[in-house]
C-alpha cells in the first residue's frame, strides 16, 4: 500500500488540484450500483469459506490462499455484474440527465455501506475483547488467554533474538505490522487527496480538525472506515464546488 500511495500521488491526475480531473462524475452509474452485491459475493463469500471448519486441511489451505485475492475477485464480480445488468436492461436515459445530486446520492450509498461494514467489524472485535477482559468467566479459558488487547493490537518486536514460537505466531506478527504500515499509508494518502481537493487554503486549524476526525472515525470503524469517510468528504467537496460553479454560470 505505501508504494501504491506514492505512485498514485505522483502520477495520477486524481491527486492533483485540477477540478475536472478529480471530479467523480465520469464513473458509470452502473458501476456504483453493483459495488455492494460485488462486495458481498467477492468478499463475504470468500470470508465464509475461509472461516468454515472444513475437515480437509488441504481445502482449508486452498480457501485461505483464495481469500488473499479477494480484491481481484471483487473487481471481477463487479465487472461481470455490470456487463450482465447492461445487457439485460435497456440503455438508461437518466445517464444523459445525471445531476450532481444524483452523483452525490449514488456515491454516498456506497460509502455509507462500506463505512457501516467497517464499523460493524471494528465494534464487534472491540466488544469481544472487552467481554473477555471484564467477563472472563463466560468465555473458554483459551479465549481469556488469547483474546487480549495486547495480543490483538501489539505486534511485539520486529526483530527477535529468540526462536519463534510457531510459524502461525510469526505470520500473525508479520500481519500486524502489515496492517499498521498499510493503515498509516492509506490515511496519509487519503488526507493528501482530501486536502488537495479543497479550494480554500488549508490552515493548521483545519489540519488539527482533520486529525481529530481521523481519530474519531478510526475508533469507531478502524483505519479502513476512516479512509472511507475521508474519501467520501473529499468527493462531496468536489461535487459541491462543481455545483456552485454551475450555479454561478446560470
ChimeraX attribute file (.defattr): number of C-alpha atoms within 10 A of each C-alpha:
attribute: neighborCount
match mode: 1-to-1
recipient: residues
	/A:1	15
	/A:2	15
	/A:3	9
	/A:4	11
	/A:5	18
	/A:6	13
	/A:7	11
	/A:8	14
	/A:9	16
	/A:10	11
	/A:11	11
	/A:12	12
	/A:13	14
	/A:14	19
	/A:15	20
	/A:16	17
	/A:17	15
	/A:18	12
	/A:19	16
	/A:20	14
	/A:21	14
	/A:22	21
	/A:23	19
	/A:24	17
	/A:25	19
	/A:26	10
	/A:27	11
	/A:28	11
	/A:29	17
	/A:30	18
	/A:31	16
	/A:32	18
	/A:33	18
	/A:34	18
	/A:35	21
	/A:36	18
	/A:37	15
	/A:38	22
	/A:39	19
	/A:40	14
	/A:41	16
	/A:42	22
	/A:43	20
	/A:44	16
	/A:45	13
	/A:46	20
	/A:47	18
	/A:48	12
	/A:49	17
	/A:50	20
	/A:51	11
	/A:52	11
	/A:53	11
	/A:54	13
	/A:55	8
	/A:56	8
	/A:57	10
	/A:58	10
	/A:59	14
	/A:60	17
	/A:61	13
	/A:62	12
	/A:63	19
	/A:64	16
	/A:65	12
	/A:66	15
	/A:67	20
	/A:68	14
	/A:69	13
	/A:70	19
	/A:71	13
	/A:72	12
	/A:73	19
	/A:74	21
	/A:75	15
	/A:76	14
	/A:77	21
	/A:78	24
	/A:79	16
	/A:80	14
	/A:81	19
	/A:82	21
	/A:83	13
	/A:84	11
	/A:85	13
	/A:86	13
	/A:87	10
	/A:88	9
	/A:89	8
	/A:90	8
	/A:91	9
	/A:92	10
	/A:93	8
	/A:94	10
	/A:95	12
	/A:96	7
	/A:97	9
	/A:98	12
	/A:99	13
	/A:100	17
	/A:101	12
	/A:102	15
	/A:103	19
	/A:104	18
	/A:105	13
	/A:106	16
	/A:107	20
	/A:108	18
	/A:109	14
	/A:110	17
	/A:111	20
	/A:112	15
	/A:113	14
	/A:114	19
	/A:115	22
	/A:116	15
	/A:117	13
	/A:118	21
	/A:119	21
	/A:120	14
	/A:121	16
	/A:122	19
	/A:123	15
	/A:124	12
	/A:125	14
	/A:126	15
	/A:127	12
	/A:128	15
	/A:129	20
	/A:130	15
	/A:131	16
	/A:132	22
	/A:133	17
	/A:134	9
	/A:135	12
	/A:136	15
	/A:137	11
	/A:138	11
	/A:139	13
	/A:140	10
	/A:141	11
	/A:142	8
	/A:143	15
	/A:144	17
	/A:145	12
	/A:146	13
	/A:147	17
	/A:148	16
	/A:149	13
	/A:150	10
	/A:151	13
	/A:152	14
	/A:153	13
	/A:154	12
	/A:155	18
	/A:156	13
	/A:157	9
	/A:158	8
	/A:159	6
	/A:160	8
	/A:161	6
	/A:162	6
	/A:163	7
	/A:164	10
	/A:165	8
	/A:166	9
	/A:167	9
	/A:168	10
	/A:169	12
	/A:170	13
	/A:171	10
	/A:172	15
	/A:173	20
	/A:174	15
	/A:175	13
	/A:176	16
	/A:177	17
	/A:178	13
	/A:179	15
	/A:180	14
	/A:181	13
	/A:182	18
	/A:183	19
	/A:184	14
	/A:185	18
	/A:186	19
	/A:187	21
	/A:188	15
	/A:189	21
	/A:190	22
	/A:191	20
	/A:192	16
	/A:193	21
	/A:194	20
	/A:195	19
	/A:196	19
	/A:197	24
	/A:198	15
	/A:199	12
	/A:200	8
	/A:201	9
	/A:202	11
	/A:203	8
	/A:204	9
	/A:205	9
	/A:206	12
	/A:207	13
	/A:208	11
	/A:209	11
	/A:210	16
	/A:211	13
	/A:212	12
	/A:213	15
	/A:214	20
	/A:215	14
	/A:216	13
	/A:217	21
	/A:218	20
	/A:219	16
	/A:220	19
	/A:221	23
	/A:222	21
	/A:223	23
	/A:224	21
	/A:225	25
	/A:226	26
	/A:227	23
	/A:228	23
	/A:229	23
	/A:230	23
	/A:231	19
	/A:232	20
	/A:233	16
	/A:234	22
	/A:235	23
	/A:236	21
	/A:237	17
	/A:238	23
	/A:239	21
	/A:240	14
	/A:241	17
	/A:242	16
	/A:243	14
	/A:244	11
	/A:245	11
	/A:246	11
	/A:247	9
	/A:248	8
	/A:249	6
	/A:250	5
